[in-house]
Amino acid sequence: MSTMNISLPETMRDFIDDQVATRGFSSTSEYLRDLIRKEQDRQNLRALLLEGANSPPTGEADEAYFDGLHELARRSRTE
């Protein structure tokens, strides 16, 4: 693992210190890693959504389609 030094204004440092203290992070590094992971997830989700939006339609999103999605979600929660 490599080290990275980041310069931040005092207000941002105070904010990060507060987040570490109040949200149960053990260190500033842990908090920043969490933020980066969330941003990576957000960007991946955005790419998937754009890919889906740019893909041709494959069928009608009718009541039966959503019933199937609900059933799939129910089964995945019990597994």
Protein Blocks (a to p, Z undefined) as FASTA:
>chain_A
ZZddddddfklmmmmmmmmmmnopabfklmmmmmmmmmmmmmmmmmmmmmmmmpccfbdc
dfklmmmmmmmmmmmmmZZ
